[in-house]
Amino acid sequence: MSFTGEVSEKARKLHHDAIVFDGCTFFCEGYSANLEKAGTTVLNVTVPMTDDDVGDAVRNIANYYQLFRDNPKLMLIETVDDIYRAKKENRVGFIIGTQNSRPLYHRYLGPMVEIFYRIGMRISQLCYNERNFAADGCGTDANAGLSREGRELIQEMNRVGMILDLSHVGERSSLEAIEISEKPCIFSHANPRKWCNVPRNLSDEQIKTVAAKGGVVGLTPYAPLNWKGGDAIPTMDDFLDNMEYVIDLVGIDHVAVGTDSEISPGAYPRDEILYAMRTLQHTVGNYYLHFADRIFEAFNLNGFSGMQDFPLLTQNLLDRGWDEESIRKILGLNMVRVFKEVWKEQSEGQR
């Protein structure tokens, strides 16, 4: 089945009625046409950035509180009931997350998870590509496991009720984290190495292990993680091939979506994008070098320009023959199930 670029009335209705959960996004400057087009109910937003210390992290969280005050269509998500409330009120819910646990540990005080939980953070990766105090990143050659502090951090995240995200984490570290965690973990935005063998993607063992303990893999349309080689820019079909591979491997209940895209396109300065592309070879291979002469054309999937095209995913899942119940799970219900299990003080929520 080839990629469909038009969204039918049936797909629009299904997308509108579903809980749509984007497992990884960043850079929001307010409610926008792109958020309207995306039809998302809730987004995990990278708020403290990957190199933030404690002060920077708190300041960035404070900035998002101001964003929520200035934009009544946006709301902070702290419980699963908040997700259902956002859907009912036709608002967009933001989960405050981070892609590096650096601010969550103090050399003298130990884990600071509860402090950040109390100011709204509900999800954290262990590390971002490189080794930090807790774990090896996927771009670290040694591929060592968790540190003593990393194990302590995971225990505290379990106690408080913070989601453990293992995207960007080294294979050994991620497997150890899943093993010792008493709660399900997620990979918010990653694909299988079966089709694109780069360090940022996941081995079958990682996928099977996280699923066996009730977690989910958020498949991502991020183009470099969908490239099968050759001169063609990856397409929605390549992305859906990756998704269906994971479904075949571990079942429909363990698959979700994380677009890894900007909420406000252009918020990330162009020169910083170019710098980031040059420094990502150790995690995504030579994708950016291969497409250097058309780098911005190749940044997104061919036919999928970012989260604003989220309804195209619903359409193409229908086109591939997936039933509506399965699509609802992929779009959001699988993520909601995991978050409900990990977060504290949850009620059943209005379905």
N, C-alpha and C positions, 0 to 999 in steps of 0.2 A: 504494500500500500504506500503510495507516494504522498508527500507532504501536501496538506490542504491549507491554503492561505485565507480562506473565507470561513466565517463562523455562522452556522445555521441557527435558526430560531430555536431548535431543540437544544443545541449546545449552549446557546445563550441562557436559556431558562435553567438548564441543569447547573451551569456555572453560577448563575445568580442565586439559586436556591441552596447551593452547597456551602459548607464551611471551607473557605479557601485559605490555606495556611502556607505562607512562603517561609521556608526554613532558614533563609539567610539573605539579608539585604543590608544596605548601608546608605548613608548620606541622604537625609531628608531635610528639605527646607520648607515644608508645609504641605497641606493638601493640594493636590494637583490633578491635571487631566490624566496623567499617567496612572495615578492611583485609581481614578475613576474607571479607566479602561481596564485595569488589571482585575478589578472586582475582588480584591483580596479582603478577607475578614480580619486576618491577623498576620503580622510579620515579626519575625525575629530580626531585630535591627542591631547592627554592630554600633554601639554607642561609645564606650571606651575603646579607643583605637589600639592597634596591636603593640605600640611602643609606649602606651600610657603608663605612668606611675600612679600612685594612689591619688595625688592631688589632681592630676590631669583627668583621671577617671571620674572623680567626683564632680569636677567642673563640667565635663561633657554630659554627665547625667543631669546636672542642674540645667544645662542648656535645653535638654529635651523636655524637662518639666515646663520650661517657659514655652517651648513649641506647642505642648498640649494646651496650655492656657490660651495661647494666641490662635489656635485652630480647633474649634469645637467639633469638627468632624473627626479629629484624632483623639485617641484615648490610651491611657496606660493600661496594660494588661498585667495583673498580678495573680489572678486565679482563673481557673477554667470557666467559672461562671461569668467572668468578665468577657471571655471570648463569645459566649452565647449572647451576652448583653450587647456587645458590639454588633453582632449580626442582627439582633432584633431592632436596634436603634439606627441601623444603616450607617455605622461609623467604622473607622479603620482602627484596629487595635495594634499597639506597638508593645512587643516584649523587649525589654532592655537586656541586651546580651553583649558579650565581648568575645573576641577571637584569640585572646591570650590571657591566661590567669595571673599574669604578672602583678596586677594590683591586689590580688586576693591573698597574698602572703607577705607577712612582715618578718624580717630576719630575727627580731626580738620577740614579737607578739605571737608569731605563728599564723595560722589561717585567720583571715578577716572576712570569711564568707558571710557570716551572719550580719555583719555591718552592711555589706553591699546588698544582701537580701532585703534588709530593712529599708533601704533607700530605693528599692525597686528592681534590682537586677535579679533575673530568674534563670539565666543560662550562661555558661562559660565553656569555651574550649580550654583544654589543658595548655596548649602552646600553639604557636603560629610558625610552622615550617622549621624553625631552628630550636635547639635545646634551650629550655629555661630551667628554673629551679625545680620544676615538677617532672619533666618528661623530655624525651627526644622528639623533635619535629620530623616530619616526613622528608625534609631536605637535609637531614643530618646523616652523614655517611655511616656513623658508628651504629645506628639503629639500636641503641641501648634501651633499657627499660625505665621504669619509673624510679624516681628518687624516693628516699624516705619521706621527704616533705611532700612529694606528689601523692604518696599513699595517704598521708595525713589529710591532705587537701580533699581527696575523694571521699574519705570518711566524713569529713565535715560537710561537704556538699550534700551527701546522702542525708545526714542528720537534719540539716536546715531545710532541704527540699529544693535544691538548685539542680537544673538539668546539666548533665555532663555531656558535652559535645566533643567528639574525637576527630573531627575534620582537621586536616593539617598536622595531625599527630603521627609520629612514627609507628610502624606496624607493631613492633614488639611492645612499645609503650601502650598502644591502644588495646592490644589483646590483654595485657596485664590489668589495665584499667577496667575493662569489661568484667574480667574475672573477679576482681576484688569489690567492685561496686555492688551494693545490695539493691540498687534500683536500675531499671533499664537505662541504657545510654543511647545516644544517637550519633550518626554522622549527618550533619545538617546539609552538607553540600559536597558530594563526592560521587564518583562513578566507578564501575568495575574496571580492573586492569585488563580484563579479558579482551576488550576491544581497543583500549588505549593504555599501553603499558608505561605509565609515568608514576613517579613517587606519590603524587597527590591523589592518585586513584587507589582503590581498595583491592586487596587480594580476596579470593573466594573465602579464605579462612576468616578474615575480618568480617565479611558480610554474614557468613553463617554464624559466627560467634555472637555478634550483636543481636541477630534475630533470635537466636536460641534463648536469650535472656529477655526477650520481649521488646527489644529496641527496634529502631527504624533506620533506614538509609534514605536520606534526601537526595534523590538524583538531581544533577544540576545541568542546565543547558549551557553553562560556561563553555565556550567553544573549544579551548585547548584540551579539555578533558573528554571531548567527544570525537577527536580527530583520529581517523584510522590510517592516516598517511595519505600521500598523494597531493595533488594541487587543488583539489576541491575543498572549499570551506565547508565544515561540518553543517549538517542540516537537522531539522526536526526529526527526520527518519533515523538519523544516527543516534540522537538522544533517546528516542523511543525504543530503538534496538537495545540500548544500554538498560533502560528501565525494564523491558521485558525479560532480559537476561537475569536480572536480579529477582524478578517475580518468579521465574522458572526455578531459580536456585533456592529461594526461601519462602515464597508465598506472597500473596497480595497484601497481607496484613503488616508487612514490614517495609513498605515502599512509600515514599513521600517525595516532595519537591522542594528544592532550595535554589532559587534562581541565581543567587550570588551577584545581584545587579543593583545599580544605583536607583534609589527611589526618585531622586531628583537628578535626571541626566544632566551632566555638565558640572555637577557640584564638585567632582573630583578634577583638580586642575590638569589640563592636557599634558603639561611637561612632567607632572608626577606620574601620569599613566605611562608615558614613554619610559620613564626611569624604572617603574615597577616591571614593565615588560622585559627590560634588559636584565633584571635581576632574578627572574623567575625560571631561568633555564634549568636550575637544579631541582625544580619541583614539577614543571610541566613540559620538560624536554625542549626540543628545538622548534616548537610550533611558531613562536613569534619570529624567530630567525627565518623560517621557511616563508612566512608571509610578510616579510619586512617591507616589501614594496607596496603593500596594500593593508597595512597593519590595522587601521581603524575599520576597514571593511570586514576584516577577518576577526574582529574582536568578539562579535556575537555570532550565533548560529545564522546561517543563511535562511531568512524568512522568520527569524525570531529575534527582535531587536532589544528585548529586555522584558521586565516584569509586566509592562503594559500589554504584552502579547499573551499573557497567561490564558485568556479564553481559547487561543489557538490550540493549546495543549488539550483542553477539554474536547474540542472538535476532533482532533486527530486521534485521541483515545477512542472516541465513538467510532471513527472511521476504521480503526483497527479491530473493532468488534467487541470492545470491552463494555460490560453492562454498567448501568448507572450506579448500582451499589458499589461495585469495584472502583469506579471513577471517583465517587465520593470519598472512599477510603484514601485513595492516592492524593486527592486534592487537599485533604485536611484531617479526616477522622482518625487516620493512623497516628498522626502527630498528636492530636488532641488526647488520644488514649494514653500515650506515653506521658505527656505532661500532667495529665490527671493523676497518674500513678505516682509521679515523683513529687509534684507540688504538694505542699501541706495545706490542711484546712479546706479541702475541696468538698463541695456538695455535688449531687448528681448533675445539676445543670438542667436547663430547659432545652430539650431536644426538639 
